[in-house]
Amino acid sequence: MRVGDYSRSFVTFVLPVNTARLQIEARCVLSLPGAAEQEFALFASCKSEVCYVERQLFQDPNYDFSGMFSDTRYRLERIHADAAAEKFDAGPIASRFDDVMWEVEAAEVVRPLTDKEAVIEATLRGEIIVARNEMVDEASGARAVIEYPVKTMNVHPETGTFQVDTGPVPLYDFASDEAEIMARFSWAYVAFNEFRGACFVSQAPTAIVRDGVEVARTSHYSVLSERPDAVNTLWALEA
C-alpha cells in the first residue's frame, strides 16, 4: 500500500445525463478473514444541484451529497437538514452507473515522519502531510487501514506536541453485522496526538433537545468513539 497523493486522486462516475469527477477525500483498505483485501474510496461532498440549466443551479431544499466506491459497489449519501429525509443508497456499481473509474494516485516521493519533532517541522514548512490509522479487531482478526491527507494540524513547538484533527474519513464498524458492506461504514473525523491511539467522531442522526424535549433530528458529527489500539503513521510528500 503506497502512500496516496490525494491532490491527484479522483473518482469519475458516468450516467446517461452526466459525467461527474469528484476528488477522493480518504480511503480505507479492509482485510476481512477469509476474503480478499478490499479498498474503499470516500469522495468529497457537494451540494445538490441541477446541471446545465440557465438559472437556480442549486436545488431547494438543498442537501449534502457524498459517497464511497469499492471496485464493485457504491454508496451514496444525501444528508438533509431533517434527518428523517436522509436517503441511503448502496449496491452493485453495474446496477446504477454506466461506468465508474477511480484510483488513489501514489505519491512519487515521501518522507516518513517518525517523531513529533519531524511532524512539527514538516507542518511549519508547509509540506503536504498524509496520515494513516491502522486498527485490528481482536475478536475477528479483521484489519482496517484509513489513509487521508491531513487538512488540519495543530502544533506547539515549545512543548514538542502536535494534534491531527481532520476528515471526513470512512470509519469501518468491526461490530456491524450489516449484510451490505457499505452500510458498515460511517463518515467520521479523526483526532490524535500520539503515534498510538485515535479518537473519532462520526456523523449520525442527532436529536435537537430544548428544555428536555426532542424537537427535531438532524445529521451531525456527534457519535464519539476511541481506538486506543490504532497505530498512527505520517508522511510528508516531497516535491
ROGUZA-220566 format. One record per residue: residue in one letter; x, y, z of N, C-alpha, C in turn. Coordinates in steps of 0.001 Angstrom, whole numbers, padded with zeros to 6 digits, always signed. Layout:
N
aXYZXYZXYZ
...
//
This chain:
239
m+000860-001201+000000+000000+000000+000000+000887+001239+000000
r+001009+001858-001157+001830+003055-001266+001058+004272-000764
v+001783+005254-000275+001160+006469+000236+000497+007221-000916
g-000737+007655-000696-001500+008320-001750-001257+009813-001825
d-001336+010345-003039-001320+011789-003269-002763+012183-003589
y-003460+012721-002610-004899+012965-002762-005206+014201-003596
s-004196+015026-003845-004414+016167-004740-004586+015712-006178
r-004167+014473-006491-004269+013942-007861-005168+012717-007939
s-006006+012516-006928-006825+011299-006856-008300+011641-006994
f-008955+010982-007935-010339+011314-008254-011157+010053-008519
v-012460+010190-008326-013407+009199-008811-014280+009883-009858
t-014511+009193-010958-015361+009709-012029-016468+008694-012281
f-017723+009150-012156-018815+008227-012471-019616+008765-013650
v-020096+007813-014445-020767+008134-015699-022215+007681-015625
l-023125+008620-015894-024554+008361-016008-025016+008808-017398
p-026187+008388-017835-026636+008810-019160-026709+010324-019331
v-026969+011061-018225-027179+012503-018334-025989+013323-017844
n-024954+012660-017306-023871+013448-016728-022671+012568-016429
t-021487+013176-016497-020252+012576-016020-019676+013494-014956
a-019445+012949-013770-019002+013766-012639-017650+013272-012137
r-016733+014209-011941-015437+013892-011337-015390+014524-009953
l-015045+013715-008939-015010+014181-007556-013675+013772-006929
q-013122+014670-006150-011841+014383-005518-012012+013353-004402
i-011052+012462-004286-011077+011467-003220-010571+012107-001934
e-011389+012015-000882-011043+012581+000421-010140+011648+001229
a-010419+010348+001164-009743+009381+002013-010068+007995+001494
r-009326+007015+001983-009616+005634+001609-009451+004727+002821
c-010077+003563+002725-009924+002525+003737-009579+001230+003024
v-008502+000606+003444-008131-000717+002936-008524-001716+004014
l-009424-002619+003646-010053-003526+004605-009655-004964+004317
s-009210-005650+005366-008870-007073+005255-009765-007843+006214
l-010692-008627+005650-011593-009452+006452-011155-010902+006371
p-011304-011653+007457-010881-013061+007449-011541-013843+006318
g-010742-014569+005578-011269-015410+004516-011676-014689+003255
a-011350-013393+003151-011751-012612+001983-010558-011849+001435
a-010638-011521+000162-009582-010727-000456-009611-009300+000094
e-008466-008670+000134-008367-007293+000584-009223-006390-000302
q-009949-005472+000314-010808-004553-000417-010405-003113-000121
e-010570-002261-001115-010248-000849-000960-011501-000016-001208
f-011716+000993-000373-012893+001858-000447-012434+003308-000509
a-013015+004071-001425-012639+005469-001605-013828+006366-001285
l-013644+007271-000341-014668+008250+000044-014432+009520-000757
f-015462+009983-001477-015251+011177-002299-015835+012424-001645
a-015314+013564-002075-015667+014851-001484-017141+015162-001682
s-017721+015809-000684-019141+016147-000744-019366+017373-001618
c-020580+017483-002117-021022+018675-002838-022477+018915-002458
k-023055+019971-002966-024443+020302-002663-025330+019908-003839
s-026559+019527-003549-027456+019042-004600-027713+020140-005613
e-027617+019766-006884-027678+020740-007962-028502+020215-009132
v-028849+021120-010028-029451+020769-011311-028439+021187-012366
c-027904+020212-013090-026808+020506-014008-027309+021081-015336
y-026534+022031-015821-026644+022525-017194-027937+023299-017464
v-028512+023909-016434-029654+024798-016638-029156+026241-016565
e-030010+027184-016944-029566+028576-017019-029566+029265-015660
r-030518+028909-014797-030650+029599-013516-030969+028591-012408
q-030808+029067-011164-031097+028274-009965-030447+026892-010069
l-029118+026908-010057-028363+025672-010216-028445+024770-008986
f-028662+025357-007819-028798+024561-006604-030250+024223-006334
q-030470+022982-005895-031820+022561-005545-032265+023207-004235
d-033566+023384-004109-034147+023963-002898-035400+023160-002522
p-035406+022480-001365-034369+022483-000329-033130+021715-000769
n-031997+022137-000244-030726+021553-000640-030322+020435+000318
y-029410+019593-000145-028858+018552+000720-027397+018328+000378
d-026687+017708+001302-025275+017394+001107-025164+016025+000434
f-024390+015959-000632-024240+014731-001404-022805+014243-001299
s-022642+012992-000884-021306+012400-000826-021444+010894-001031
g-020336+010190-001046-020434+008755-001264-019100+008065-001238
m-019151+006777-001561-017972+005930-001475-018088+004823-002512
f-016942+004421-003053-016895+003327-004025-015858+002298-003616
s-016162+001037-003902-015140-000010-003940-014966-000368-005414
d-014300-001465-005683-014151-001868-007085-015478-002307-007692
t-016411-002775-006839-017642-003357-007369-018916-002724-006823
r-018835-001980-005730-020036-001486-005069-019953+000015-004843
y-021138+000611-004627-021217+002043-004381-022074+002306-003156
r-021897+003503-002603-022785+004024-001571-022922+005518-001805
l-024154+005993-001843-024437+007414-001993-025196+007902-000769
e-024800+009070-000272-025422+009672+000907-026035+011014+000529
r-027270+011212+000954-027934+012505+000793-028356+012966+002188
i-027641+013945+002709-027847+014389+004074-028643+015694+004067
h-029855+015636+004584-030757+016785+004637-030702+017442+006019
a-031238+018646+006108-031339+019310+007408-032164+018468+008372
d-033214+017844+007858-034067+016960+008640-033562+015526+008444
a-033113+014892+009519-032558+013547+009404-033563+012544+008861
a-034853+012812+009034-035878+011893+008539-035910+011841+007021
a-035341+012868+006372-035361+012921+004912-034107+012315+004279
e-033179+011828+005105-031942+011271+004570-032229+010069+003677
k-031376+009917+002673-031520+008804+001747-030198+008068+001639
f-030241+006769+001935-029074+005898+001840-029254+004992+000631
d-028274+004951-000236-028381+004194-001477-027085+003413-001667
a-027185+002110-001800-025985+001294-001974-026317+000075-002807
g-025295-000465-003479-025496-001661-004277-024371-001873-005266
p-024559-002798-006201-023531-003046-007222-023399-001850-008166
i-022190-001492-008511-021954-000368-009423-022705-000559-010732
a-022677-001762-011261-023289-002022-012576-024787-001804-012572
s-025423-001819-011390-026873-001650-011343-027302-000189-011455
r-026354+000754-011345-026731+002166-011321-025938+003037-012295
f-024677+002695-012544-023797+003571-013307-023401+002925-014630
d-023218+003778-015633-022686+003288-016896-021217+002910-016747
d-020511+003669-015907-019101+003380-015674-018660+004134-014420
v-017693+003592-013731-017056+004258-012595-015561+004011-012708
m-014787+005081-012607-013326+004982-012654-012765+005731-011450
w-011906+005077-010689-011258+005778-009597-009917+005147-009273
e-009046+005972-008744-007725+005494-008355-007104+006495-007388
v-006469+005981-006348-005664+006816-005473-004252+006822-006050
e-003841+007964-006571-002519+008081-007182-001437+007977-006116
a-000405+007225-006403+000701+007072-005454+001563+008330-005457
a+001944+008777-004259+002879+009893-004147+004241+009461-004678
e+004903+010367-005374+006156+009990-006020+007304+009877-005023
v+007408+010843-004101+008481+010831-003105+007878+011162-001746
v+008074+010308-000768+007540+010550+000573+008650+010407+001607
r+008478+011107+002706+009433+011033+003817+008676+010690+005085
p+008977+009583+005733+008254+009241+006963+008567+010232+008074
l+007527+010592+008811+007673+011485+009963+007587+010605+011204
t+008728+010248+011737+008787+009193+012737+008814+009704+014166
d+008883+011009+014358+008816+011545+015715+008088+012883+015683
k+007780+013390+016848+006981+014615+016937+007711+015816+016359
e+009006+015873+016556+009770+016991+016009+009668+017035+014487
a+009730+015875+013847+009619+015823+012388+008238+016269+011926
v+007192+015883+012662+005827+016309+012321+005704+017823+012427
i+006233+018386+013493+006153+019842+013701+006917+020578+012614
e+008107+020121+012302+008911+020790+011278+008241+020737+009916
a+007680+019569+009537+007000+019452+008247+005778+020356+008192
t+005079+020469+009308+003901+021342+009364+004292+022794+009144
l+005318+023246+009848+005709+024654+009773+006395+024997+008451
r+006904+023991+007750+007464+024225+006418+006388+024236+005340
g+005159+023940+005711+004068+023953+004743+004039+022748+003839
e+004579+021626+004292+004586+020419+003469+003239+019709+003528
i+002923+018995+002467+001717+018168+002441+001968+016947+003308
i+001036+016652+004215+001177+015527+005132+000019+014558+004922
v+000350+013280+004847-000637+012207+004734-000496+011316+005968
a-001634+010893+006515-001625+010065+007722-002396+008774+007495
r-002072+007782+008328-002806+006513+008364-003115+006141+009805
n-004253+005482+009974-004614+004827+011241-004882+003365+010923
e-004114+002491+011543-004290+001055+011342-004914+000447+012592
m-006033-000274+012400-006761-000869+013519-007066-002322+013219
v-006935-003164+014240-007196-004592+014107-008222-004998+015154
d-009227-005736+014708-010248-006244+015615-009760-007564+016203
e-009547-007585+017508-009006-008782+018149-009940-009984+018025
a-011233-009755+018076-012187-010866+018053-012178-011610+016720
s-012112-010862+015613-012233-011483+014298-010926-011530+013516
g-009982-010688+013887-008753-010577+013112-008872-009639+011928
a-010041-009004+011755-010218-008046+010665-009300-006833+010879
r-008869-006247+009778-007918-005131+009830-008396-004025+008905
a-008370-002798+009391-008744-001633+008581-007633-000605+008661
v-007245-000090+007507-006249+000981+007434-006901+002159+006736
i-007013+003276+007446-007577+004506+006881-006425+005428+006512
e-006464+005981+005311-005426+006912+004862-006068+008172+004317
y-005445+009329+004559-006054+010612+004193-005018+011722+004282
p-005249+012815+003563-004411+013996+003731-004804+014723+005016
v-003818+015242+005716-004091+015983+006949-004395+017435+006569
k-005655+017811+006725-006084+019166+006372-005913+020139+007531
t-006083+019636+008750-005938+020475+009939-004914+019834+010863
m-003836+020573+011131-002786+020105+012035-002492+021198+013058
n-002504+020836+014315-002132+021750+015388-000742+021370+015888
v+000112+022373+016108+001436+022103+016668+001758+023130+017747
h+002556+022703+018707+003040+023602+019762+004528+023313+019948
p+005377+024024+019186+006812+023713+019217+007427+023816+020598
e+006922+024718+021425+007519+024910+022747+007423+023651+023615
t+006349+022880+023430+006190+021647+024212+006419+020392+023373
g+006730+020579+022088+007002+019440+021221+005803+018559+020982
t+004633+019172+020824+003407+018400+020648+002708+018764+019339
f+001913+017835+018844+001099+018059+017651-000252+017402+017877
q-001239+017794+017062-002533+017114+017098-003209+017233+015746
v-003509+016073+015169-004285+015995+013931-005763+016100+014270
d-006494+016838+013453-007970+016896+013540-008467+017093+012129
t-008910+016024+011497-009227+016141+010078-010258+015101+009648
g-010801+015286+008472-011794+014370+007936-012495+014994+006740
p-013542+014372+006260-014073+013087+006741-013241+011900+006262
v-013365+010802+007007-012717+009546+006650-013751+008436+006763
p-013568+007324+006044-014512+006199+006148-014127+005295+007318
l-014930+005312+008372-014649+004535+009580-015446+003235+009539
y-014746+002119+009553-015391+000799+009492-015779+000340+010888
d-017000-000192+011024-017504-000700+012295-017284-002209+012340
f-016284-002654+013097-015981-004081+013178-017129-004880+013779
a-017965-004227+014573-019059-004940+015250-020318-005034+014397
s-020362-004362+013263-021577-004345+012454-021828-005709+011814
d-023109-006095+011772-023498-007326+011089-024330-007027+009842
e-024258-005796+009344-024989-005427+008133-024556-006305+006967
a-025510-006839+006214-025190-007646+005047-024533-006811+003959
e-024981-005560+003816-024394-004640+002846-023119-004060+003452
i-021967-004391+002872-020707-003963+003469-020578-002450+003513
m-021169-001755+002541-021086-000298+002533-021791+000319+003746
a-022778-000380+004281-023523+000136+005431-022741+000018+006731
r-021612-000657+006707-020812-000820+007925-019885+000370+008168
f-019884+001316+007240-019018+002486+007374-019813+003693+007854
s-019137+004570+008570-019688+005896+008856-018671+006938+008423
w-019179+008135+008141-018289+009256+007848-017832+009813+009199
a-016539+010021+009361-016025+010421+010667-014893+011420+010510
y-014636+012151+011591-013415+012947+011726-012528+012238+012739
v-011214+012405+012569-010252+011705+013406-009331+012720+014069
a-008972+012433+015303-008010+013260+016039-007032+012340+016768
f-005770+012733+016753-004760+012020+017551-003556+012929+017759
n-002836+012693+018864-001645+013484+019174-000469+012625+019628
e-000595+011332+019407+000482+010381+019655+000539+009433+018462
f+001540+008572+018449+001660+007613+017357+000880+006337+017622
r+000187+006309+018728-000721+005201+019017-001965+005764+019705
g-003144+005313+019232-004407+005765+019800-005024+006882+018986
a-006306+006723+018656-007016+007730+017866-008451+007856+018367
c-008988+009061+018242-010378+009343+018598-011147+009688+017333
f-012409+009273+017284-013258+009537+016126-014568+010152+016581
v-015128+011003+015724-016488+011494+015913-017213+011275+014592
s-018300+010487+014644-018978+010033+013431-020290+010772+013212
q-020649+010875+011944-021910+011504+011561-023062+010532+011769
a-024158+011035+012351-025328+010189+012619-026526+011080+012877
p-027759+010545+012723-028939+011307+013132-028810+011699+014601
t-029013+012984+014871-028738+013531+016201-029924+014347+016683
a-030344+014078+017896-031500+014783+018454-031151+016229+018792
i-032094+017133+018494-032025+018518+018951-033013+018639+020115
v-032482+018938+021275-033286+018935+022503-033395+020352+023052
r-034635+020754+023367-034886+022042+024006-035740+021817+025240
d-035250+022317+026350-035962+022163+027623-036283+020700+027906
g-035340+019834+027570-035504+018422+027848-036387+017666+026881
v-036832+018324+025809-037736+017693+024847-037076+017670+023467
e-037106+016506+022823-036580+016415+021462-037550+017094+020499
v-037043+018102+019789-037892+018857+018868-037615+018508+017406
a-036455+017920+017140-036118+017559+015761-034883+016674+015783
r-034596+016103+014625-033359+015353+014453-032670+015837+013182
t-031357+016011+013275-030566+016407+012127-029320+015542+012080
s-028614+015548+010967-027361+014801+010892-026224+015675+011384
h-025407+015100+012252-024332+015867+012868-023222+014897+013256
y-022002+015398+013311-020890+014585+013797-020972+014576+015322
s-021577+013526+015874-021934+013535+017292-021597+012248+018035
v-021263+011179+017314-021022+009881+017970-019518+009726+018213
l-019127+009760+019478-017716+009693+019845-017278+008245+020061
s-016082+007926+019600-015500+006603+019844-013991+006747+019909
e-013367+005787+020573-011914+005796+020711-011345+004451+020308
r-010173+004497+019694-009433+003292+019339-008023+003413+019917
p-007843+003022+021177-006513+003125+021786-005473+002238+021118
d-005938+001248+020339-005018+000338+019663-004540+000865+018318
a-005116+001953+017823-004778+002452+016489-003292+002793+016402
v-002649+002337+015338-001255+002675+015071-001258+003787+014025
n-000671+004921+014364-000727+006106+013522+000629+006360+012875
t+000611+006564+011572+001834+006885+010847+001578+008109+009974
l+002634+008890+009762+002519+010121+008975+003692+010225+008011
w+003424+010836+006862+004448+011066+005844+004326+012491+005315
a+005459+013041+004906+005477+014303+004162+005698+013980+002698
l+004902+014600+001838+005071+014424+000396+006072+015450-000107
e+007122+014981-000754+008171+015863-001219+007982+016162-002703
a+008238+017393-003076+008085+017815-004477+009185+017174-005329
//
